[in-house]
Amino acid sequence: MPSDDENPVIDAATTPAPGLVQSVDRALVILELLAADGELGVTEMAKTLDVHKSTVSRLVATLEEHGLVEQVSDRGRYQLGLGIVRLAGAARGRLDLVTESRGLTRALADTTGETVNLVVLSGTEALYLDQASSSSALQIHNWLGKRNPMYATANGRVLLAWLPAGAAAEILGHLASAAGTFLAHTEHTVTDPVQLRAVLDEVRESGYSIVTDELELGLTAIAAPIRGASGTVIASLSISGPSFRLTADRLDAALEPLIATAAEISARMNYHSFMAVT
């Protein structure tokens, strides 16, 4: 076991950064200590954290309740719990999605001559996990790592359309203003929740979403769902570009390769059509 002056988490434990919630900071340091040392008792953790044992006991009890730590003996020693594996699996799932899709999204970008984005739901926003651009494309934005509003983007609408009704309503309720409407990014943005629900019904029926000039003037995107092993929609795949170039004819031509690529990524994520959750 490394000594205190060799342990990289000691300083974090004793001098939390300004603005952090101290109890959360301490709980995370406990997880880091267990990751580094394997097993620790309450007394050892309290010494490292420089707090009373009762404080550590409460923190460990909370972590244990969520499955993040588990007791390995009746003497009060703890190790990381299987809940850590569950959380790591969620992150790994996103990494797998990017890995499995990257070659396909590059090919789609080359085929269409436009920008291709891979997007997932993150809280109440659409998170852009990966992006591929054709060498011939006029790239308006680098979306990688960005978050955009669900209601004003083709990707967001795809993700919303296949959510359980209650989950979608909760997200939209969070995004709505006190007046019950959504923020207008342009004069074309759908801001009425009733109108948006009708749009989402159309997305589910057609199997794709097209949004023009709603997030930004001059920006058009078409998106389709990617499904996971359980049959639920886990991500959205989109083609986007300047509105003057993505005309109705260009969108029609892009739809088939978009749907085919989304289906291939779904298959790589162990989805089969009989699993579909509609």
PyRosetta script that sets phi, psi and omega in degrees:
from pyrosetta import init, pose_from_sequence

init()
pose = pose_from_sequence("MPSDDENPVIDAATTPAPGLVQSVDRALVILELLAADGELGVTEMAKTLDVHKSTVSRLVATLEEHGLVEQVSDRGRYQLGLGIVRLAGAARGRLDLVTESRGLTRALADTTGETVNLVVLSGTEALYLDQASSSSALQIHNWLGKRNPMYATANGRVLLAWLPAGAAAEILGHLASAAGTFLAHTEHTVTDPVQLRAVLDEVRESGYSIVTDELELGLTAIAAPIRGASGTVIASLSISGPSFRLTADRLDAALEPLIATAAEISARMNYHSFMAVT")
pose.set_psi(1, 133.9)
pose.set_omega(1, -179.5)
pose.set_phi(2, -69.7)
pose.set_psi(2, 149.7)
pose.set_omega(2, 176.0)
pose.set_phi(3, -71.8)
pose.set_psi(3, 167.5)
pose.set_omega(3, -177.2)
pose.set_phi(4, -56.2)
pose.set_psi(4, -39.4)
pose.set_omega(4, -176.2)
pose.set_phi(5, -77.3)
pose.set_psi(5, -5.4)
pose.set_omega(5, 176.6)
pose.set_phi(6, -104.8)
pose.set_psi(6, -8.0)
pose.set_omega(6, -174.5)
pose.set_phi(7, -88.4)
pose.set_psi(7, 117.5)
pose.set_omega(7, -173.8)
pose.set_phi(8, -69.9)
pose.set_psi(8, -13.5)
pose.set_omega(8, -178.4)
pose.set_phi(9, -94.2)
pose.set_psi(9, -5.2)
pose.set_omega(9, -177.2)
pose.set_phi(10, -63.2)
pose.set_psi(10, -48.3)
pose.set_omega(10, -178.4)
pose.set_phi(11, -60.5)
pose.set_psi(11, -38.8)
pose.set_omega(11, 178.5)
pose.set_phi(12, -63.8)
pose.set_psi(12, -32.9)
pose.set_omega(12, -178.1)
pose.set_phi(13, -72.1)
pose.set_psi(13, -39.0)
pose.set_omega(13, -172.8)
pose.set_phi(14, -92.8)
pose.set_psi(14, -21.7)
pose.set_omega(14, -179.3)
pose.set_phi(15, -131.3)
pose.set_psi(15, 73.9)
pose.set_omega(15, -179.5)
pose.set_phi(16, -61.7)
pose.set_psi(16, 145.9)
pose.set_omega(16, -178.8)
pose.set_phi(17, -66.0)
pose.set_psi(17, 150.7)
pose.set_omega(17, 178.8)
pose.set_phi(18, -58.5)
pose.set_psi(18, 139.9)
pose.set_omega(18, 176.5)
pose.set_phi(19, 90.6)
pose.set_psi(19, -8.0)
pose.set_omega(19, 179.9)
pose.set_phi(20, -81.5)
pose.set_psi(20, 152.2)
pose.set_omega(20, 172.9)
pose.set_phi(21, -80.1)
pose.set_psi(21, 117.0)
pose.set_omega(21, -168.8)
pose.set_phi(22, -61.1)
pose.set_psi(22, -42.6)
pose.set_omega(22, -178.0)
pose.set_phi(23, -65.4)
pose.set_psi(23, -38.9)
pose.set_omega(23, 177.6)
pose.set_phi(24, -67.0)
pose.set_psi(24, -42.5)
pose.set_omega(24, 178.9)
pose.set_phi(25, -58.9)
pose.set_psi(25, -43.9)
pose.set_omega(25, -179.6)
pose.set_phi(26, -66.3)
pose.set_psi(26, -40.7)
pose.set_omega(26, 179.3)
pose.set_phi(27, -61.9)
pose.set_psi(27, -40.8)
pose.set_omega(27, 179.1)
pose.set_phi(28, -68.1)
pose.set_psi(28, -35.9)
pose.set_omega(28, 176.8)
pose.set_phi(29, -64.7)
pose.set_psi(29, -37.5)
pose.set_omega(29, 176.1)
pose.set_phi(30, -58.8)
pose.set_psi(30, -44.0)
pose.set_omega(30, 178.3)
pose.set_phi(31, -62.0)
pose.set_psi(31, -40.5)
pose.set_omega(31, 179.2)
pose.set_phi(32, -66.6)
pose.set_psi(32, -38.6)
pose.set_omega(32, 177.8)
pose.set_phi(33, -63.4)
pose.set_psi(33, -44.2)
pose.set_omega(33, 179.7)
pose.set_phi(34, -66.5)
pose.set_psi(34, -35.2)
pose.set_omega(34, 177.1)
pose.set_phi(35, -64.7)
pose.set_psi(35, -35.8)
pose.set_omega(35, -177.4)
pose.set_phi(36, -80.2)
pose.set_psi(36, -36.5)
pose.set_omega(36, -170.9)
pose.set_phi(37, -107.4)
pose.set_psi(37, -13.1)
pose.set_omega(37, 179.3)
pose.set_phi(38, 88.8)
pose.set_psi(38, -66.6)
pose.set_omega(38, 179.0)
pose.set_phi(39, -133.4)
pose.set_psi(39, 141.8)
pose.set_omega(39, 175.5)
pose.set_phi(40, -147.5)
pose.set_psi(40, 151.9)
pose.set_omega(40, 173.3)
pose.set_phi(41, -95.9)
pose.set_psi(41, 167.3)
pose.set_omega(41, -179.4)
pose.set_phi(42, -59.9)
pose.set_psi(42, -41.0)
pose.set_omega(42, -178.6)
pose.set_phi(43, -61.6)
pose.set_psi(43, -43.1)
pose.set_omega(43, 179.8)
pose.set_phi(44, -64.8)
pose.set_psi(44, -42.4)
pose.set_omega(44, -179.8)
pose.set_phi(45, -66.9)
pose.set_psi(45, -39.9)
pose.set_omega(45, 179.5)
pose.set_phi(46, -62.5)
pose.set_psi(46, -39.5)
pose.set_omega(46, 178.7)
pose.set_phi(47, -63.8)
pose.set_psi(47, -43.6)
pose.set_omega(47, -179.7)
pose.set_phi(48, -64.5)
pose.set_psi(48, -42.5)
pose.set_omega(48, -178.5)
pose.set_phi(49, -78.4)
pose.set_psi(49, -15.0)
pose.set_omega(49, -177.6)
pose.set_phi(50, 61.1)
pose.set_psi(50, 46.2)
pose.set_omega(50, 177.1)
pose.set_phi(51, -134.5)
pose.set_psi(51, 169.3)
pose.set_omega(51, 179.2)
pose.set_phi(52, -69.4)
pose.set_psi(52, 150.3)
pose.set_omega(52, -179.6)
pose.set_phi(53, -59.9)
pose.set_psi(53, -32.0)
pose.set_omega(53, -179.8)
pose.set_phi(54, -64.4)
pose.set_psi(54, -34.0)
pose.set_omega(54, 177.6)
pose.set_phi(55, -65.0)
pose.set_psi(55, -46.5)
pose.set_omega(55, 178.7)
pose.set_phi(56, -63.7)
pose.set_psi(56, -39.8)
pose.set_omega(56, 179.8)
pose.set_phi(57, -59.1)
pose.set_psi(57, -42.0)
pose.set_omega(57, 178.9)
pose.set_phi(58, -66.9)
pose.set_psi(58, -42.0)
pose.set_omega(58, 179.6)
pose.set_phi(59, -63.9)
pose.set_psi(59, -44.9)
pose.set_omega(59, -179.1)
pose.set_phi(60, -65.5)
pose.set_psi(60, -38.6)
pose.set_omega(60, 178.6)
pose.set_phi(61, -61.9)
pose.set_psi(61, -39.3)
pose.set_omega(61, 178.2)
pose.set_phi(62, -66.5)
pose.set_psi(62, -45.0)
pose.set_omega(62, 178.1)
pose.set_phi(63, -63.2)
pose.set_psi(63, -37.2)
pose.set_omega(63, 179.2)
pose.set_phi(64, -67.2)
pose.set_psi(64, -38.2)
pose.set_omega(64, 178.6)
pose.set_phi(65, -59.3)
pose.set_psi(65, -33.7)
pose.set_omega(65, -179.5)
pose.set_phi(66, -93.4)
pose.set_psi(66, 6.6)
pose.set_omega(66, 176.3)
pose.set_phi(67, 76.9)
pose.set_psi(67, 12.1)
pose.set_omega(67, -176.8)
pose.set_phi(68, -85.7)
pose.set_psi(68, -22.6)
pose.set_omega(68, 170.8)
pose.set_phi(69, -134.2)
pose.set_psi(69, 161.1)
pose.set_omega(69, 177.1)
pose.set_phi(70, -144.6)
pose.set_psi(70, 149.1)
pose.set_omega(70, -179.1)
pose.set_phi(71, -80.6)
pose.set_psi(71, 134.7)
pose.set_omega(71, -177.2)
pose.set_phi(72, -106.5)
pose.set_psi(72, -5.0)
pose.set_omega(72, 175.9)
pose.set_phi(73, -160.4)
pose.set_psi(73, 164.4)
pose.set_omega(73, 179.5)
pose.set_phi(74, -78.6)
pose.set_psi(74, 5.3)
pose.set_omega(74, 177.9)
pose.set_phi(75, -95.0)
pose.set_psi(75, 6.4)
pose.set_omega(75, 174.0)
pose.set_phi(76, 87.6)
pose.set_psi(76, 23.3)
pose.set_omega(76, 175.8)
pose.set_phi(77, -94.1)
pose.set_psi(77, 146.4)
pose.set_omega(77, -174.0)
pose.set_phi(78, -129.2)
pose.set_psi(78, 155.9)
pose.set_omega(78, 172.5)
pose.set_phi(79, -138.6)
pose.set_psi(79, 170.2)
pose.set_omega(79, 177.0)
pose.set_phi(80, -62.5)
pose.set_psi(80, 142.0)
pose.set_omega(80, -179.3)
pose.set_phi(81, -96.2)
pose.set_psi(81, 174.7)
pose.set_omega(81, -178.1)
pose.set_phi(82, -69.9)
pose.set_psi(82, -15.4)
pose.set_omega(82, 175.8)
pose.set_phi(83, -60.5)
pose.set_psi(83, -29.3)
pose.set_omega(83, 176.5)
pose.set_phi(84, -63.3)
pose.set_psi(84, -39.5)
pose.set_omega(84, 179.0)
pose.set_phi(85, -63.3)
pose.set_psi(85, -39.8)
pose.set_omega(85, 179.2)
pose.set_phi(86, -62.1)
pose.set_psi(86, -45.7)
pose.set_omega(86, 179.4)
pose.set_phi(87, -65.6)
pose.set_psi(87, -42.6)
pose.set_omega(87, 178.6)
pose.set_phi(88, -63.6)
pose.set_psi(88, -35.6)
pose.set_omega(88, 179.2)
pose.set_phi(89, -63.9)
pose.set_psi(89, -36.4)
pose.set_omega(89, 178.8)
pose.set_phi(90, -64.6)
pose.set_psi(90, -43.3)
pose.set_omega(90, 177.6)
pose.set_phi(91, -66.6)
pose.set_psi(91, -40.9)
pose.set_omega(91, 179.5)
pose.set_phi(92, -62.9)
pose.set_psi(92, -35.5)
pose.set_omega(92, 179.3)
pose.set_phi(93, -59.7)
pose.set_psi(93, -39.6)
pose.set_omega(93, 178.6)
pose.set_phi(94, -69.7)
pose.set_psi(94, -37.8)
pose.set_omega(94, 177.4)
pose.set_phi(95, -65.1)
pose.set_psi(95, -40.7)
pose.set_omega(95, 177.7)
pose.set_phi(96, -62.3)
pose.set_psi(96, -40.1)
pose.set_omega(96, 179.9)
pose.set_phi(97, -60.1)
pose.set_psi(97, -45.6)
pose.set_omega(97, 179.0)
pose.set_phi(98, -64.5)
pose.set_psi(98, -45.0)
pose.set_omega(98, -178.6)
pose.set_phi(99, -61.2)
pose.set_psi(99, -46.1)
pose.set_omega(99, -176.7)
pose.set_phi(100, -70.5)
pose.set_psi(100, -26.5)
pose.set_omega(100, -173.9)
pose.set_phi(101, -95.9)
pose.set_psi(101, -17.1)
pose.set_omega(101, -166.7)
pose.set_phi(102, -59.2)
pose.set_psi(102, -47.0)
pose.set_omega(102, 179.4)
pose.set_phi(103, -62.9)
pose.set_psi(103, -37.0)
pose.set_omega(103, -179.3)
pose.set_phi(104, -70.3)
pose.set_psi(104, -39.5)
pose.set_omega(104, 179.8)
pose.set_phi(105, -69.0)
pose.set_psi(105, -35.1)
pose.set_omega(105, 176.0)
pose.set_phi(106, -63.1)
pose.set_psi(106, -42.6)
pose.set_omega(106, 179.7)
pose.set_phi(107, -65.2)
pose.set_psi(107, -38.7)
pose.set_omega(107, 179.1)
pose.set_phi(108, -65.8)
pose.set_psi(108, -40.1)
pose.set_omega(108, 177.8)
pose.set_phi(109, -62.0)
pose.set_psi(109, -41.1)
pose.set_omega(109, 179.2)
pose.set_phi(110, -68.5)
pose.set_psi(110, -37.6)
pose.set_omega(110, -179.1)
pose.set_phi(111, -66.0)
pose.set_psi(111, -43.1)
pose.set_omega(111, -174.6)
pose.set_phi(112, -91.9)
pose.set_psi(112, -19.5)
pose.set_omega(112, -176.1)
pose.set_phi(113, 73.4)
pose.set_psi(113, 18.8)
pose.set_omega(113, -178.2)
pose.set_phi(114, -127.3)
pose.set_psi(114, 180.0)
pose.set_omega(114, 179.4)
pose.set_phi(115, -86.1)
pose.set_psi(115, 136.0)
pose.set_omega(115, -179.8)
pose.set_phi(116, -116.5)
pose.set_psi(116, 132.9)
pose.set_omega(116, 179.7)
pose.set_phi(117, -125.1)
pose.set_psi(117, 143.6)
pose.set_omega(117, 174.6)
pose.set_phi(118, -109.8)
pose.set_psi(118, 123.5)
pose.set_omega(118, -168.1)
pose.set_phi(119, -133.0)
pose.set_psi(119, 142.2)
pose.set_omega(119, 176.6)
pose.set_phi(120, -128.8)
pose.set_psi(120, 163.2)
pose.set_omega(120, 174.9)
pose.set_phi(121, -77.3)
pose.set_psi(121, 130.8)
pose.set_omega(121, 175.8)
pose.set_phi(122, -135.0)
pose.set_psi(122, 102.0)
pose.set_omega(122, -175.2)
pose.set_phi(123, 66.8)
pose.set_psi(123, -115.3)
pose.set_omega(123, 178.5)
pose.set_phi(124, -112.4)
pose.set_psi(124, 17.9)
pose.set_omega(124, -176.2)
pose.set_phi(125, -127.9)
pose.set_psi(125, 164.0)
pose.set_omega(125, 173.7)
pose.set_phi(126, -94.1)
pose.set_psi(126, 118.5)
pose.set_omega(126, -177.4)
pose.set_phi(127, -101.7)
pose.set_psi(127, 126.3)
pose.set_omega(127, -176.8)
pose.set_phi(128, -89.1)
pose.set_psi(128, 105.4)
pose.set_omega(128, -174.2)
pose.set_phi(129, -81.0)
pose.set_psi(129, -37.9)
pose.set_omega(129, -175.9)
pose.set_phi(130, -151.7)
pose.set_psi(130, 155.9)
pose.set_omega(130, -177.8)
pose.set_phi(131, -144.5)
pose.set_psi(131, 140.2)
pose.set_omega(131, 175.5)
pose.set_phi(132, -130.5)
pose.set_psi(132, 137.5)
pose.set_omega(132, -179.0)
pose.set_phi(133, -128.1)
pose.set_psi(133, 139.7)
pose.set_omega(133, 174.0)
pose.set_phi(134, -71.0)
pose.set_psi(134, 145.3)
pose.set_omega(134, 178.6)
pose.set_phi(135, -64.0)
pose.set_psi(135, -20.6)
pose.set_omega(135, -178.8)
pose.set_phi(136, -95.4)
pose.set_psi(136, -3.3)
pose.set_omega(136, -174.4)
pose.set_phi(137, -81.1)
pose.set_psi(137, 143.3)
pose.set_omega(137, 168.3)
pose.set_phi(138, -83.1)
pose.set_psi(138, 103.1)
pose.set_omega(138, -174.5)
pose.set_phi(139, -84.7)
pose.set_psi(139, 116.2)
pose.set_omega(139, -178.8)
pose.set_phi(140, -77.8)
pose.set_psi(140, -40.7)
pose.set_omega(140, -174.3)
pose.set_phi(141, -140.5)
pose.set_psi(141, 154.4)
pose.set_omega(141, 162.8)
pose.set_phi(142, -100.1)
pose.set_psi(142, 105.0)
pose.set_omega(142, -175.0)
pose.set_phi(143, -87.3)
pose.set_psi(143, -10.5)
pose.set_omega(143, -171.3)
pose.set_phi(144, -55.1)
pose.set_psi(144, 123.9)
pose.set_omega(144, 179.8)
pose.set_phi(145, 81.0)
pose.set_psi(145, -4.1)
pose.set_omega(145, -178.3)
pose.set_phi(146, -82.1)
pose.set_psi(146, 160.6)
pose.set_omega(146, 175.7)
pose.set_phi(147, -121.4)
pose.set_psi(147, 136.0)
pose.set_omega(147, -179.7)
pose.set_phi(148, -130.0)
pose.set_psi(148, 157.3)
pose.set_omega(148, -179.2)
pose.set_phi(149, -65.6)
pose.set_psi(149, 138.7)
pose.set_omega(149, -176.3)
pose.set_phi(150, -64.0)
pose.set_psi(150, -40.0)
pose.set_omega(150, -169.5)
pose.set_phi(151, -77.0)
pose.set_psi(151, -18.7)
pose.set_omega(151, -172.5)
pose.set_phi(152, -109.6)
pose.set_psi(152, 10.4)
pose.set_omega(152, -178.2)
pose.set_phi(153, -129.3)
pose.set_psi(153, 151.2)
pose.set_omega(153, 178.4)
pose.set_phi(154, -63.8)
pose.set_psi(154, -42.1)
pose.set_omega(154, 178.1)
pose.set_phi(155, -62.8)
pose.set_psi(155, -45.7)
pose.set_omega(155, -179.9)
pose.set_phi(156, -60.6)
pose.set_psi(156, -39.4)
pose.set_omega(156, -179.2)
pose.set_phi(157, -68.8)
pose.set_psi(157, -36.0)
pose.set_omega(157, 175.1)
pose.set_phi(158, -62.5)
pose.set_psi(158, -46.1)
pose.set_omega(158, -179.6)
pose.set_phi(159, -64.7)
pose.set_psi(159, -39.2)
pose.set_omega(159, 178.0)
pose.set_phi(160, -68.2)
pose.set_psi(160, -40.2)
pose.set_omega(160, -172.3)
pose.set_phi(161, -61.3)
pose.set_psi(161, -32.8)
pose.set_omega(161, -177.4)
pose.set_phi(162, -103.5)
pose.set_psi(162, 9.0)
pose.set_omega(162, 172.0)
pose.set_phi(163, -74.9)
pose.set_psi(163, 152.4)
pose.set_omega(163, 169.2)
pose.set_phi(164, -55.1)
pose.set_psi(164, 144.9)
pose.set_omega(164, -173.5)
pose.set_phi(165, -53.6)
pose.set_psi(165, -41.8)
pose.set_omega(165, -178.7)
pose.set_phi(166, -64.7)
pose.set_psi(166, -40.4)
pose.set_omega(166, 179.9)
pose.set_phi(167, -67.4)
pose.set_psi(167, -41.1)
pose.set_omega(167, 178.4)
pose.set_phi(168, -64.3)
pose.set_psi(168, -42.8)
pose.set_omega(168, -180.0)
pose.set_phi(169, -63.1)
pose.set_psi(169, -37.4)
pose.set_omega(169, 179.6)
pose.set_phi(170, -65.1)
pose.set_psi(170, -43.2)
pose.set_omega(170, 179.2)
pose.set_phi(171, -64.2)
pose.set_psi(171, -46.9)
pose.set_omega(171, -178.2)
pose.set_phi(172, -66.0)
pose.set_psi(172, -35.6)
pose.set_omega(172, 176.1)
pose.set_phi(173, -63.6)
pose.set_psi(173, -37.1)
pose.set_omega(173, 177.8)
pose.set_phi(174, -67.3)
pose.set_psi(174, -35.8)
pose.set_omega(174, -176.1)
pose.set_phi(175, -81.1)
pose.set_psi(175, -21.4)
pose.set_omega(175, -176.9)
pose.set_phi(176, -72.7)
pose.set_psi(176, 150.2)
pose.set_omega(176, 177.5)
pose.set_phi(177, -78.2)
pose.set_psi(177, 178.0)
pose.set_omega(177, 177.7)
pose.set_phi(178, -60.1)
pose.set_psi(178, -27.3)
pose.set_omega(178, 179.4)
pose.set_phi(179, -81.1)
pose.set_psi(179, -4.2)
pose.set_omega(179, 177.7)
pose.set_phi(180, 87.4)
pose.set_psi(180, 10.4)
pose.set_omega(180, -179.9)
pose.set_phi(181, -117.9)
pose.set_psi(181, 167.5)
pose.set_omega(181, 178.9)
pose.set_phi(182, -95.2)
pose.set_psi(182, 155.8)
pose.set_omega(182, 177.7)
pose.set_phi(183, -64.4)
pose.set_psi(183, 131.0)
pose.set_omega(183, 177.4)
pose.set_phi(184, -85.7)
pose.set_psi(184, 117.0)
pose.set_omega(184, 177.4)
pose.set_phi(185, -84.5)
pose.set_psi(185, -28.7)
pose.set_omega(185, 173.2)
pose.set_phi(186, -144.0)
pose.set_psi(186, 177.4)
pose.set_omega(186, 177.7)
pose.set_phi(187, -70.6)
pose.set_psi(187, -8.7)
pose.set_omega(187, -179.2)
pose.set_phi(188, -98.7)
pose.set_psi(188, -6.0)
pose.set_omega(188, -177.2)
pose.set_phi(189, -64.7)
pose.set_psi(189, 133.1)
pose.set_omega(189, 172.8)
pose.set_phi(190, -74.6)
pose.set_psi(190, 115.2)
pose.set_omega(190, -176.7)
pose.set_phi(191, -111.4)
pose.set_psi(191, -10.0)
pose.set_omega(191, -178.3)
pose.set_phi(192, -91.5)
pose.set_psi(192, 120.5)
pose.set_omega(192, -179.0)
pose.set_phi(193, -57.7)
pose.set_psi(193, -36.4)
pose.set_omega(193, 179.4)
pose.set_phi(194, -64.8)
pose.set_psi(194, -44.3)
pose.set_omega(194, 178.0)
pose.set_phi(195, -64.4)
pose.set_psi(195, -39.0)
pose.set_omega(195, -179.8)
pose.set_phi(196, -65.6)
pose.set_psi(196, -39.5)
pose.set_omega(196, 178.5)
pose.set_phi(197, -60.9)
pose.set_psi(197, -37.9)
pose.set_omega(197, 176.6)
pose.set_phi(198, -64.9)
pose.set_psi(198, -39.4)
pose.set_omega(198, 177.5)
pose.set_phi(199, -63.4)
pose.set_psi(199, -42.4)
pose.set_omega(199, 179.9)
pose.set_phi(200, -64.5)
pose.set_psi(200, -35.7)
pose.set_omega(200, 175.1)
pose.set_phi(201, -61.6)
pose.set_psi(201, -40.3)
pose.set_omega(201, 178.6)
pose.set_phi(202, -65.9)
pose.set_psi(202, -37.3)
pose.set_omega(202, 178.8)
pose.set_phi(203, -62.9)
pose.set_psi(203, -45.6)
pose.set_omega(203, 179.1)
pose.set_phi(204, -62.6)
pose.set_psi(204, -39.6)
pose.set_omega(204, -177.7)
pose.set_phi(205, -69.2)
pose.set_psi(205, -41.4)
pose.set_omega(205, -176.6)
pose.set_phi(206, -83.9)
pose.set_psi(206, -28.1)
pose.set_omega(206, -178.8)
pose.set_phi(207, 90.7)
pose.set_psi(207, 7.7)
pose.set_omega(207, 178.6)
pose.set_phi(208, -159.1)
pose.set_psi(208, 169.2)
pose.set_omega(208, -180.0)
pose.set_phi(209, -132.8)
pose.set_psi(209, 138.5)
pose.set_omega(209, 173.2)
pose.set_phi(210, -122.2)
pose.set_psi(210, 129.4)
pose.set_omega(210, 177.5)
pose.set_phi(211, -129.0)
pose.set_psi(211, 128.1)
pose.set_omega(211, -178.8)
pose.set_phi(212, -125.5)
pose.set_psi(212, 122.6)
pose.set_omega(212, 172.1)
pose.set_phi(213, 62.7)
pose.set_psi(213, 22.0)
pose.set_omega(213, -179.1)
pose.set_phi(214, -94.9)
pose.set_psi(214, -35.9)
pose.set_omega(214, 175.7)
pose.set_phi(215, -85.7)
pose.set_psi(215, -42.7)
pose.set_omega(215, 176.9)
pose.set_phi(216, -145.0)
pose.set_psi(216, 143.4)
pose.set_omega(216, 173.9)
pose.set_phi(217, -64.7)
pose.set_psi(217, 133.9)
pose.set_omega(217, 178.9)
pose.set_phi(218, 89.3)
pose.set_psi(218, 4.9)
pose.set_omega(218, -178.9)
pose.set_phi(219, -118.2)
pose.set_psi(219, 127.6)
pose.set_omega(219, 177.9)
pose.set_phi(220, -126.5)
pose.set_psi(220, 144.1)
pose.set_omega(220, 177.6)
pose.set_phi(221, -144.5)
pose.set_psi(221, 150.1)
pose.set_omega(221, 173.3)
pose.set_phi(222, -127.6)
pose.set_psi(222, 134.1)
pose.set_omega(222, -173.2)
pose.set_phi(223, -135.7)
pose.set_psi(223, 152.1)
pose.set_omega(223, 178.9)
pose.set_phi(224, -137.3)
pose.set_psi(224, 155.1)
pose.set_omega(224, -176.1)
pose.set_phi(225, -80.3)
pose.set_psi(225, 150.1)
pose.set_omega(225, 170.1)
pose.set_phi(226, -115.5)
pose.set_psi(226, 131.0)
pose.set_omega(226, -178.0)
pose.set_phi(227, -107.5)
pose.set_psi(227, 153.0)
pose.set_omega(227, 178.4)
pose.set_phi(228, -102.6)
pose.set_psi(228, -170.6)
pose.set_omega(228, -174.4)
pose.set_phi(229, -61.6)
pose.set_psi(229, -28.7)
pose.set_omega(229, -179.4)
pose.set_phi(230, -81.8)
pose.set_psi(230, -8.3)
pose.set_omega(230, -178.3)
pose.set_phi(231, 94.4)
pose.set_psi(231, -8.8)
pose.set_omega(231, 178.7)
pose.set_phi(232, -82.6)
pose.set_psi(232, 158.4)
pose.set_omega(232, 178.0)
pose.set_phi(233, -76.1)
pose.set_psi(233, 122.6)
pose.set_omega(233, -176.9)
pose.set_phi(234, -109.3)
pose.set_psi(234, -13.5)
pose.set_omega(234, -177.2)
pose.set_phi(235, -164.2)
pose.set_psi(235, 172.1)
pose.set_omega(235, 176.9)
pose.set_phi(236, -129.2)
pose.set_psi(236, 143.5)
pose.set_omega(236, 177.9)
pose.set_phi(237, -117.9)
pose.set_psi(237, 130.8)
pose.set_omega(237, -175.7)
pose.set_phi(238, -132.4)
pose.set_psi(238, 156.1)
pose.set_omega(238, 169.2)
pose.set_phi(239, -117.0)
pose.set_psi(239, 128.1)
pose.set_omega(239, -178.5)
pose.set_phi(240, -136.0)
pose.set_psi(240, 157.5)
pose.set_omega(240, 179.0)
pose.set_phi(241, -178.6)
pose.set_psi(241, -175.5)
pose.set_omega(241, 179.9)
pose.set_phi(242, -63.6)
pose.set_psi(242, 139.1)
pose.set_omega(242, -179.1)
pose.set_phi(243, -60.7)
pose.set_psi(243, -33.0)
pose.set_omega(243, -179.0)
pose.set_phi(244, -66.6)
pose.set_psi(244, -23.2)
pose.set_omega(244, -179.1)
pose.set_phi(245, -97.4)
pose.set_psi(245, -35.5)
pose.set_omega(245, 179.2)
pose.set_phi(246, -86.1)
pose.set_psi(246, 70.3)
pose.set_omega(246, 177.6)
pose.set_phi(247, -74.9)
pose.set_psi(247, 174.7)
pose.set_omega(247, 179.7)
pose.set_phi(248, -56.7)
pose.set_psi(248, -41.8)
pose.set_omega(248, 179.7)
pose.set_phi(249, -65.2)
pose.set_psi(249, -41.8)
pose.set_omega(249, 179.5)
pose.set_phi(250, -66.7)
pose.set_psi(250, -37.6)
pose.set_omega(250, 177.9)
pose.set_phi(251, -65.7)
pose.set_psi(251, -41.6)
pose.set_omega(251, 177.2)
pose.set_phi(252, -59.9)
pose.set_psi(252, -42.1)
pose.set_omega(252, -179.1)
pose.set_phi(253, -69.2)
pose.set_psi(253, -31.0)
pose.set_omega(253, -177.9)
pose.set_phi(254, -80.4)
pose.set_psi(254, -21.7)
pose.set_omega(254, -172.6)
pose.set_phi(255, -61.8)
pose.set_psi(255, -47.4)
pose.set_omega(255, -176.2)
pose.set_phi(256, -61.5)
pose.set_psi(256, -50.3)
pose.set_omega(256, 177.6)
pose.set_phi(257, -65.1)
pose.set_psi(257, -30.7)
pose.set_omega(257, 176.6)
pose.set_phi(258, -63.8)
pose.set_psi(258, -50.2)
pose.set_omega(258, -179.6)
pose.set_phi(259, -62.0)
pose.set_psi(259, -42.1)
pose.set_omega(259, -179.3)
pose.set_phi(260, -64.2)
pose.set_psi(260, -40.8)
pose.set_omega(260, 179.7)
pose.set_phi(261, -68.1)
pose.set_psi(261, -41.8)
pose.set_omega(261, 177.2)
pose.set_phi(262, -60.9)
pose.set_psi(262, -39.0)
pose.set_omega(262, 179.0)
pose.set_phi(263, -66.9)
pose.set_psi(263, -39.0)
pose.set_omega(263, 179.3)
pose.set_phi(264, -67.2)
pose.set_psi(264, -41.2)
pose.set_omega(264, 176.8)
pose.set_phi(265, -63.6)
pose.set_psi(265, -41.7)
pose.set_omega(265, 177.7)
pose.set_phi(266, -57.8)
pose.set_psi(266, -44.2)
pose.set_omega(266, 179.2)
pose.set_phi(267, -61.7)
pose.set_psi(267, -38.8)
pose.set_omega(267, 178.8)
pose.set_phi(268, -68.9)
pose.set_psi(268, -21.9)
pose.set_omega(268, 175.6)
pose.set_phi(269, -92.4)
pose.set_psi(269, 18.9)
pose.set_omega(269, 175.3)
pose.set_phi(270, 70.0)
pose.set_psi(270, 28.2)
pose.set_omega(270, 175.0)
pose.set_phi(271, -92.4)
pose.set_psi(271, 138.9)
pose.set_omega(271, 172.8)
pose.set_phi(272, -126.2)
pose.set_psi(272, 146.1)
pose.set_omega(272, -169.1)
pose.set_phi(273, -57.1)
pose.set_psi(273, -30.1)
pose.set_omega(273, -179.2)
pose.set_phi(274, -70.0)
pose.set_psi(274, -10.8)
pose.set_omega(274, -179.6)
pose.set_phi(275, -87.3)
pose.set_psi(275, -6.8)
pose.set_omega(275, -169.8)
pose.set_phi(276, -53.3)
pose.set_psi(276, 132.1)
pose.set_omega(276, 173.8)
pose.set_phi(277, -102.5)
pose.set_psi(277, 108.7)
pose.set_omega(277, -175.9)
pose.set_phi(278, -94.9)
pose.dump_pdb("model.pdb")
